[in-house]
Amino acid sequence: MERDTIELLKDLVAIDSQNPSLVPGAAGESTIAGYVADWAEAAGLAAEIVEATPGRPSVLVRSGGRSARSLLLCGHLDTVGTGEMEDPLTPVVDGDRLYGRGAYDMKAGLAAALIACREAARSRLEVIVAAVADEEHSSLGVQEILRHVWANAAIVTEPTELTVATAHRGFVWTEFSVTGVAAHGSRPHLGVDAIMKTGPILTGLADLNERLRGRVHPRLGQGFVHASIIGGGREESTIPDRCALTIERRTLPGETVDDAERDIAELLDRCRAADPALRVSSRTTLAREPFEVADDEAIVQAVARSATAATGRPAELAGASYWADAAFIAAAGIPTVLFGPDGDGAHAAVEWVSIPGTVACARALTAAAADFCAGLSSR
């Protein structure tokens, strides 16, 4: 298993699968989806390419077994851009680390899932791997495959440092547009400075962030808001007639998109009350719900036991700092947990994944499938 897992990981890292929604003209998932389908068929597994969005394929790989319960393993095919990385598509082994774009986020988890599916086929267990497109942008892939597959439980194999992640935050992106009046810089009385008008909004966001510190999740900590992008003005000697501000709110389980939008509406109401001349509008540009699963779910128990056996230490239940496709799968009524290898450098200039951690992940997923699909775990 060890050699097969790492050789598969190397092959996956060597395939350019940068997300074209992030990097215009990038390769996308077509080549890597074809590779995964070919690998699966060579391993005696059934493979189906799902491509509701042209040029953005996902792959469903099935063990072909029938067991008391079915298990879905989900990992994404796409990566972010390579930026300033050196030889990002050349997998390099240095000690117990494997370097390359996507090694950590998350081709190691995908390789481990595929190996676990192959092992499940040998034991006649019902395991499905969803190798999905576009997780790094709009999650087109997982939404499309959920129209084709259902399972009794799911494991999303994002990197969790070999902890069993039972929750992650959601997010809401909000765009503000502040309108002023352009005028010559020497005649400010004839204009309205849109950038300066944005100042109280930023102050209000800082106040909101302080209030959010009072909401604490036991595994995720605090929710928060941060300013992501700001821009405006035309030239040095012109009073700016516009300012655009984009923020991100990270939400906790129990908080909704409506809650986040209400906080923004109340913030703007206070700003308008203090400055009746303020002309500002806001809109939500993208939102994703948070995720949480109960500790006593059968899939959580199965993964915890299997992780303990694979790593030789008691499994830790934790939260994941990032958003993941787990939220969509759970919303479809499938109990879900996250479990994946350790490493570092997601979206960074240097990215690596632990080789022993990847192998441990494959072993844990294989054991979890045997445990859960055979009906050994119960809630």
C-alpha positions, -999 to 999 in steps of 0.1 A, spaced: 0 0 0 28 25 9 45 24 -25 13 25 -45 0 55 -25 31 75 -30 35 66 -67 -1 76 -73 5 109 -54 35 117 -75 15 111 -107 -13 134 -95 11 162 -85 28 160 -119 -5 168 -137 -13 205 -140 -48 210 -126 -48 247 -118 -83 261 -116 -92 283 -146 -116 303 -126 -86 315 -105 -60 315 -132 -74 325 -166 -64 300 -193 -52 274 -168 -54 237 -175 -84 228 -153 -94 193 -144 -98 175 -178 -64 158 -178 -63 148 -142 -99 136 -144 -89 114 -173 -59 101 -154 -81 92 -123 -106 74 -145 -79 54 -162 -62 45 -130 -95 34 -115 -103 11 -144 -68 -4 -143 -74 -11 -106 -106 -29 -114 -129 -1 -103 -158 15 -121 -153 51 -132 -178 77 -144 -169 112 -156 -195 138 -146 -193 170 -166 -224 191 -162 -202 222 -167 -183 218 -199 -146 216 -194 -149 211 -156 -152 173 -151 -154 154 -119 -150 116 -115 -170 91 -95 -150 59 -88 -170 30 -73 -156 -1 -56 -185 -22 -70 -191 -39 -36 -223 -42 -17 -222 -39 21 -244 -30 51 -236 7 46 -220 28 18 -192 53 23 -183 83 1 -147 96 1 -144 131 -14 -114 150 -26 -108 178 -51 -89 176 -84 -81 213 -88 -53 234 -73 -47 271 -70 -22 288 -92 15 280 -90 26 317 -86 63 320 -80 69 283 -72 100 266 -86 91 235 -106 56 232 -91 46 202 -112 78 182 -104 71 161 -73 102 162 -51 109 138 -22 131 152 5 133 131 36 98 122 46 82 151 27 69 153 -8 69 188 -24 48 202 -52 17 222 -60 -13 204 -47 7 178 -28 -9 189 5 -40 206 -8 -51 180 -16 -38 154 -39 -24 134 -10 -59 130 4 -72 121 -30 -45 95 -35 -53 80 -1 -90 79 -9 -84 61 -42 -62 35 -26 -88 29 1 -115 24 -26 -93 -2 -43 -88 -20 -10 -126 -18 -3 -133 -35 -37 -111 -64 -26 -133 -67 5 -165 -62 -14 -174 -31 5 -194 -2 -11 -171 28 -13 -174 56 -37 -147 82 -44 -158 116 -56 -128 134 -73 -144 168 -78 -137 199 -98 -136 235 -87 -134 232 -49 -109 261 -49 -135 285 -64 -172 278 -65 -174 240 -57 -192 232 -90 -180 196 -88 -194 185 -55 -227 201 -63 -229 183 -96 -218 148 -82 -244 150 -54 -271 148 -81 -256 114 -91 -246 97 -58 -257 92 -22 -241 73 7 -247 65 43 -217 87 53 -188 106 39 -152 115 46 -137 146 30 -100 139 28 -87 175 30 -55 179 51 -64 178 88 -30 169 102 -44 134 109 -70 149 133 -107 140 130 -123 174 120 -159 176 130 -166 213 121 -155 241 99 -165 278 95 -186 291 67 -180 324 49 -199 354 34 -183 378 9 -199 412 9 -192 440 -15 -198 477 -6 -201 505 -31 -197 540 -18 -206 569 -41 -192 604 -39 -190 634 -63 -159 640 -84 -143 675 -83 -110 692 -88 -87 685 -58 -83 723 -52 -121 726 -48 -132 700 -23 -163 719 -15 -176 709 -49 -171 672 -44 -178 644 -20 -148 622 -11 -160 586 -14 -129 571 1 -131 592 32 -168 583 34 -158 547 36 -138 553 68 -167 550 92 -177 518 75 -142 503 82 -145 515 118 -178 499 121 -164 466 108 -136 468 134 -163 472 161 -183 442 146 -151 421 148 -148 429 185 -184 419 191 -178 386 172 -151 377 196 -178 370 222 -191 341 201 -168 311 206 -171 276 192 -154 249 213 -133 236 183 -133 266 159 -128 295 183 -142 329 172 -159 340 141 -144 371 125 -146 396 97 -118 411 77 -114 437 49 -102 419 17 -101 444 -11 -104 482 -13 -101 505 -42 -113 539 -55 -104 572 -70 -91 582 -104 -60 604 -99 -41 624 -74 -58 658 -80 -94 646 -82 -119 641 -54 -128 604 -57 -164 597 -67 -163 560 -58 -148 535 -34 -154 498 -35 -147 476 -5 -150 438 -2 -150 420 31 -151 384 42 -171 372 73 -162 338 86 -193 322 103 -196 296 130 -220 267 131 -253 281 142 -248 314 123 -265 319 90 -260 340 59 -291 360 70 -273 367 103 -243 381 85 -264 402 62 -284 416 91 -252 426 109 -241 445 78 -275 461 73 -274 473 109 -238 486 106 -248 507 75 -279 520 92 -257 533 120 -233 549 95 -262 566 76 -277 579 109 -244 595 117 -239 608 82 -272 613 62 -251 622 31 -236 588 30 -245 570 -2 -236 533 1 -250 500 -11 -239 464 -3 -245 430 -17 -235 394 -9 -214 381 -37 -208 345 -24 -217 326 7 -211 292 21 -226 276 52 -206 263 81 -204 226 89 -206 205 120 -212 168 128 -220 153 162 -192 134 179 -214 103 184 -221 99 147 -211 64 135 -187 78 109 -169 99 135 -165 69 157 -152 48 128 -127 74 117 -115 80 152 -109 43 159 -91 39 125 -70 70 130 -59 57 164 -48 24 149 -31 40 119 -11 66 138 -5 48 171 -18 76 192 -53 86 204 -73 103 177 -79 140 183 -113 155 175 -108 190 161 -121 218 139 -107 228 105 -98 264 100 -108 264 63 -141 260 45 -145 226 26 -170 207 4 -181 189 36 -207 216 41 -225 207 8 -223 170 15 -237 173 50 -265 196 36 -275 168 13 -283 147 44 -250 126 45 -232 125 79 -197 138 71 -163 142 87 -130 155 75 -98 135 78 -65 139 58 -27 139 61 -3 164 76 19 189 58 21 226 51 20 253 25 -16 253 11 -17 281 -15 18 291 -6 51 293 -25 64 261 -8 40 232 -4 47 198 10 29 168 25 41 142 49 48 109 32 43 88 64 11 109 71 -2 102 36 3 65 41 -13 66 75 -42 84 60 -46 57 34 -45 30 60 -70 49 83 -94 54 54 -92 17 45 -98 7 81 -127 32 85 -144 18 54 -141 -17 68 -155 -6 101 -183 16 89 -194 -3 58 -197 -35 77 -219 -18 102 -196 -22 131 -200 15 142 -233 26 157 -246 58 170 
